[in-house]
Amino acid sequence: MFLKKGEKVKVIVGKDKGKIGEIIEINRVRNLAKVKEVNMQKKHKKATKENKGGIINKEGFIHMSNLEKNIVDKKKAKK
């Protein structure tokens, strides 16, 4: 399956099963993708002079085999 940045995908396996989101980053070497608002993880950041510290939520990578292209968008595009 070939996925591109910006495509809408649906998660078919895991804790976020059924969620739909847009691909924001792809790692082709490891077959991983980051999907907007899916697989959220907490990251503890240390404070620096430039940035305030704290707990930040960010997306984690998901294996591409656990994603499928969103069929709903394809149907709308045909009409």
N, C-alpha and C positions, 0 to 999 in steps of 0.2 A: 504494500500500500504506500502510495506516495502522498505525503502531506506537505503543505507549504505554510509559511508564516502568514497569519491573517485569516486562515480558513476556520470555519466553525466546525467543531468536533463534539462528539458525545462520548462520555466515559462509560464503558461497558462493564468494568470490573473494579472492585475495591470499595473503599469507604465513601467515595464520591460518585458511586454508580448512578447513572441517569442524569447527571449534570451536563449542561451544554455550555461551552465557552469557546473563546477564540485563541488560537495558538499565538503566543508572543515570542517564543524562542525555541529553536530546535538544535539538538546535538546529534548530528548524523552518524558520528563515529560510534556512539553508544546506543543509538536508536531511542533517544529520549526527547520529550517535548514538554514545554511549560505551557499550561493552559490558564488563561485569566480566571481568577477566583476559584480555582480548583486545586486540591492538595495543598492547602494553606499550612504553613509551618511557622512556628515562633522562633525568632532569632534574637538573642540577647546581644545588644550593641553597647560597647564601652564608650563613654563620653570622651570627646576630643575638643580641641579649641574651636574647630569649625562646626562639628555636629553634636547635637544633643544625644545623650545615651538613652537607653530604655529597651523595651521589648517591641520588636517590629514583626508584623505579619507579612510573609512573602510566599510566593508560589514555589512549590517544589516540582522537580521533574517527574514525569510519568512515562512509562515505557509505551512506545507507539503501538504495540500489539494490544494495549488496553484501551485504545481509542478507535472510533469509527467516524467517517465523514458524516456530517449531519444531512440526512436524507430530506428533511423538511426544506432546507434551502434550495436543494436541487429541484424540487417540485415547484417552488415559487419562481425559480429562474426560467423554467420551461413555459410558464404562462405568460 
